[in-house]
Amino acid sequence: MDPAERLAELRSLLHEHAYRYYVLDAPTIADGEYDRLFQELLAIEHEHPEWVTPDSPSQRVGGKPLPEFPAVRHAVPMLSIKTVTNPEASGARAFDAEVRSKLGLTEGDPPIAYLAELKFDGLAVSLHYENGVLVQGATRGDGETGEDVTQNLKTIRDIPLRLTEKAPLLLEVRGEVYMRRDDLAHYNEKALARGEKPLMNPRNGAAGSIRQLDPNIAASRPLRFFAYGIGVVDGWSLPATHNELLDALAVFGLPVCTYRVVVRGWRKLADFHDRIGEERTQIPFDIDGVVYKVNSLALQDRLGFRPHEPRWALAHKLPPEEERTVVLAIDVQVGRTGTLTPVARLQPVIVGGVTVTNVTLHNEDEIRRKDIRVGDAVIVRRAGDVIPEVVLSITSIEENRIEENKTEGAEKFSMPRICPVCGSPVVKFTKEKKLKTKSNFFEETAYRCSGAFSCDAQRKEALLHFGSKRAVNIDGLGESVVDKLIVLGKLRSPADFYRLTFDDISCLDGFAELSANNLLREIKFRRKISLPRFLFALGIPGVGEGVAKDLAAAFGTLGRIREAYKETLLVVNGIGQDIAESVNAFFLNPTHTSVVDDLIAFEVYVDDNISLGESYKNCFGFSDLLRCLKILDLDKVRCEMVARDVSSLKELFSVLDSGKGLLHLKHTKHSNKPSSELFKQLVEFFSSDKRQYSLSLEKQLNDFGILSSSGIAEISKNTKGEFAGKIFVLTGELSNFSRDQAKTKIESLGGKVVNSVSKKTSYVVVGSKPGSKLQDAIKIGIPTLDESGFIDLFESKGQMELNL
């Protein structure tokens, strides 16, 4: 086919498929096929740049930043609509009475037909089409003059660059640029993962994006468009009604909202207003009211205009979903699993018809990002969610606290380091969350009380977890049973299960003699369980079944795990800083120590003398010991330099005390510090307290058999599978199999799957719609595999069939 003919065909196909995908939400080809057609179009246009036209799909994204937006004078002013803020039905009745009066209608005349639609909360714009091609887009501005934002509007995928049907010679379309709430949430998660500032809300996000001088910024944001009217028209016989006008615009390929009805009389208008108020939270984008329009275009002409607004239309506000109030205090609640959640206590305010006094602030990062402090004036909203939230701090913005990092006035909030319920240490950790409306995952920082059984706020959940199927597996132990035993004071820690008597259980409602005996027998049988099950049953924060298996396989006995320093725990593949600190803190807690000792006394777990895991024997060299101590400026290279001169801390301290220096220690390309400064740094680091701690750590590593006596790590020959020692992280959706199936296959070949990316990660497997883990991998430099690459990796290991 002739290249020019093929180019025309490609443009037609791409316009059609874009319309079906973005406007109708009914794609007919796969994304990969669309991309192939688009690349073919780009190739032809690259060869023939003179053939590029304004309506080409290639012109939708890109362009150089503008120095400023040129002014655009609207041929027909973009007038505002009269707004009634009183949400009562009287607003609709007064509007209908005024319209009927202006038209000279009496009570005996039939009711007027109205179009009732939504009042979008975005940015009003005008699209100028000539012969069906988009030639200009402008903001509303002051109604008389707006700004030329054509480049930015072209980046919005559901705005057609060319109308799909035979179009008028001239057609000016008016409408609203907006963002869906779920799109905004998805965008903000990615922005936070990139370290960028998130968008505050859908309205500001839409308006701010369109007024960016760089069109690539607008292109990166999830903007959408609804057409709701017209301006200048030439060469088109208009339909008879406004509703038919919107239908005609949809035929041209323009997106129009389906939340609209044609009704007669003011009572039906009021009914629509009330119905939308009830359904407001189910609508995926923000609205702040409804709009009534006389449906007949002929009657609209007769009614005409006031100086700044049409007489034939009215905006009727819904009850406000955003209100101003004051933060009286910020409390911290402890949930059933020990997670700490900050909650703002507010000066009572009615938002969306509901009195709001308390609002969750989610986590410390969220509070810091919005810079919310006690005494601040804040905006609270309920839009799109029945759960209210603090949108922003007015005080913070007015005082410019975030930008200038000012600290005067109210103190910044910090999560407590001690549990407000039980006084146990609080552990910081990272957790993975899945969005309700999307399939991708993201990570967030959270805090958890380490008290577990000793914390009243989480005791019930901890006990249920201990007896659950995947832990100790006490059959017949339900929530109601645990509740009743706690109330009676018979159950405060897991060891109390093994103290229960027949009388304790038989007195509970619903327990006959047989069922009481069955539960007692079940508890008696659940002893001498495996170390992985026991560790998992303890409910140590961050220790799931996989981590419990890894710890057991590495250390062999509970005794070693209880004694292990944080640095010792980090030897285990996949155990990061958060989990190591959590395990260490758990076994340092006297309450937990007492519970574990009680359970051992009841022989729930018997610590057999099992040797250290083969792959961990002599796996640590002296340079590794120095690295895990995190001595400032001593990276891997410099630690290895020190290890060339000495192979133990005793030898190192002897050199440091003598002041003779180290032969091989010198500055590297990573540091311009001379060897004398680095030597001085070693002397300062190993002060009396650090010296004793380091010696104790070295002794433990030696006692466990982890530290090589030669000071040089020995690589284990025990591979136990093709992927032994390989650590995988999965992110996004895999199309050929589930995450659990992929994890099972990796583990069957000796590999390991963990939740977070670290320098120890071997591969990150990336599916569709990946989360922040992909960015973490890129930042650290970890190899990534798409799904086909993941399958190829199995094939390269002789695993031709995944069997998943």
ABEGO torsion letter per residue (X at the ends): XBAAAAAAAAAAAAAAAAAAAAAAGBBABBAAAAAAAAAAAAAAAAABAAABBAABAAAABEEBBBABBBBBBBABBBBBBBBBABABAAAAAAAAAAAAAAAGBBAABBBBBBBBBBBBBBBBBBBBBBGGBBABBBBAEAGABBBBAAAAAAABAABBABBABBBBABBBBBBBBBBBAAAAAAAAAAAAAAGBBBBABAAAAAAAAAABABAAAAAABBBBBBBABBBBBBGBBBBABAAAAAAAAAAAGBBBBABBBBBBEAAAAAAAAAAAAAAAAABABBBAEBBBBBABAAAAAAAEBBAABBAABBBBBBBBABBBBBBABBBBBBBAAGBBBBBBBBBBBBBGGBBBABBBAGBAAAAAAAGBBBGBBBBBBABGBABBBBABBAAAAAAGAAAAGBABEBBBBBBBABBAAAGBBBBBBBBBBBBAABABBBBBBBBBBAAEAABAAAAAAAAAAAABAABAGBBGBBAAAAAAAAAAGABABAAAAAABBAAAAAABBGBBAAAAAAAAAAAAABBGBBAAAAAAAAGBBGBBAAAAAAAAAAAGBAAAAAABBAAAAAABBGBBAAAAAAAAAAAABAAAAAAAAAAAAAGABBBBBBBBBAAABGABBAAAAAAAAGBBGBBAAAAAAAAAABABAAAAAAAAAAGAEBAABBBBAABABBAAAAAAAAAAABBAAAAAAAAAAAAAAAAAGABBAAGBBBBBABAGEAABGBBBBBBEBBAABBAAAAAAAAAAAGBBBBABBBAABABBBBBBGBBAAAAAAAAAGBBBBBAAAAAAAAAAAGBABAGX
